[in-house]
Amino acid sequence: MNSIGPTAQHELDQTSPLLDEQGHLVQVGWARQPVLDCNLEAARFYPLRFLQRFRIKRWDYYGLTTPTHYYAFTLADLGYAGQAFAYVVDLVAGTCHEETLTIPLARGITLPRNSTTGTSTYQGRAARLSFQAEPEGRRLAVEWPGFGDDGLAAEVWLHLPPTHESMTIVIPIGRQRFYYNRKVNCLPAEGWVAYGGHRTELQPHESLGNLDWGRGVWEYRSCWVWASASGFLADGRRVGLNLGCGFGDTTAATENALILEGRVHKFGAVDVTYDAGDYMRPWRLVSPDGRVDLEFVPFLERVAATNLLLITSRVHQMFGRYHGTLTTDDGEVLHLDGLVGFAEEHHARW
């Protein structure tokens, strides 16, 4: 049983730096938009400044849900090393293919200061990835000739107007560590993805993107649970789900939320029950106040493991369907009947 945070929620609505001159968080809580300037150069984790970068972790993860596939593209700088990785889940056949490039000291990976501007890039001999932030959306470009038998390529536009709300959270982890994260669900997608000898044209009424933008300093040994989905209700409205737990002081806020037609509806505590000996068994996600009452039924397990001595990671990411109810801030009860998404448990030493 994992308890995902308290019921008290402190919403941030004032702009400020993320860290003060002593390296402490200026504000703690959650926001509908990214109101903090991510000044990671102010981190004061070690007395020797040049060592700071080895403890700071940064990543941009984009997911794309279509009627038949889930595509994921990621650039990450973990301090000691960087990673560029992608995976393709065939939701119909129940298969997954994944490729990862590990880059010493993250050479060649560029990640911008904030989630609202700039371009995240990696250009190497094996692959090229570019995630560009623009005022009305995100432009993704991927070229990976050696991915699988026929390569992977994509040109995708994700609609993200300034009015679209996201689940942004900043919380402390102990005295000197912190987590600053922005999760964006339900971004209408246009463009195309080519994989396995087939080119898929993306239509915004049936394909949605999501972004996990993370920055922070974690405990060396960390574990978390993350559940997410982006899809459509029976009446055609876009609906997204984001639940997360496992580390940090969530006294001020959790990252639990429903996203309906671009608006965040905030949840407090949510309890997640699953069998760590058999992740394919159904998961239960229930809030004490009754606003979340879901069963997640997996149909595919993705296991991803990394062992770089100083950095290790093991992920059990389950793809499945959500059934049950969610209640909005306005009291509307939404019924989920097979919404496709994922839930994962992630252990890391980094």
Residue, then its C-alpha position, 0 to 999 in steps of 0.5 A: m500500500n502506497s499513500i500518495g500524499p496528504t489532503a492539504q494543497h498549497e497552490l503557487d501563483q507568484t513567480s520567483p526563482l526556484l532556489d535562493e542564494q543559499g540553495h534553498l527552495v523559495q516556494v513549495g507547493w503546486a501550480r497550474q503553470p510553471v511559475l518558477d525560474c529553474n535556476l539550478e546554478a544556485a544549488r548548494f549541495y556540495p561545498l565544491r561547486f564543480l561537483q554540483r552537476f553530478r547530483i542534479k538530474r534533468w530530463d524531458y520525456y515525451g509520450l504519444t498515445t495513438p489508437t494503436h501505439y504508444y511512442a516515447f522519446t526522452l533526453a536525460d542528463l543524470g550528471y555522471a552520464g546522459q541518455a537518449f532513449a525511445y520505445v514503441v509499444d504496440l497496444v494491439a499486439g502487446t509488444c514493445h521495442e526499446e533502444t537506449l544510447t548512454i553518453p558519458l557526462a551527457r556530452g552532446i545533450t542540451l536541455p534548456r533552463n525552463s520548460t516554456t522556452g528553448t530546445s532540447t537536443y541530441q545529435g550523434r552518429a546513431a540518432r538525432l532528437s530535437f524537442q522545441a518549445e514554441p508559444e503554442g506547442r511543442r515540435l518533436a523531431v526524431e531520426w534513429p536509423g538503427f532503431g529496430d529493423d527499419g528505424l524510427a523517425a517522427e515529425v510531431w506537433l503537439h498543441l500546447p496553448p498558454t491557457h492549457e494547464s499542467m500539473t507543476i510541483v516543487i517539493p523538498i526531499g530532506r534538507q538539501r534535495f528537491y524535486y521540480n516537475r511539470k507534467v502536461n497531459c492531453l496535447p492534441a498531436e499532428g504529424w507522423v511517426a514512421y516505424g517498422g516499415h509503416r508511417t502513421e499519420l497523427q490526427p488530433h481528434e484521436s492522438l494525444g501527447n504528454l510531457d514529463w519535464g523533471r529537474g532536481v536533486w534526489e536521494y541516491r537511492s530513490c523509488w517512486v510510483w507514477a500513473s498517467a493516461s491521456g485519452f478521450l471520454a465517450d462524449g469526446r472530451r480530452v481527459g488525462l490522469n496524473l498520480g505520483c508518489g514515493f519520495g519527498d515531503t508532500t505536506a504542501a502538495t501532491e502531484n495528483a490531478l485530473i486534467l479535463e479539456g486542458r484544466v487541472h482538477k487537483f486531488g489530495a491523497v490517493d492510495v495505490t495498491y499493487d502486487a510487487g511480486d506480480y505487477m500484471r495483477p490489477w492495481r487499485l487507486v483510491s482516494p480517502d475522499g472518494r474522488v478517485d476510485l479506479e482499477f487499472v488492469p495491465f495488459l503489457e509489462r515493460v521492464a527497463a534496466t540500466n546498470l552503469l555502476l554509479i547509476t542503476s535503474r529498474v522500471h516496471q512500467m505496466f500498460g493497461r486500461y483504467h476503469g472507474t470514476l473520477t470527480t472534478d472540482d465542480g462535483e461532476v463524476l466522470h466514468l472511465d471505461g477502459l482508458v488506456g494508460f500506464a502505471e509504473e514502479h521505478h527504483a534508482r540509484w543515481 
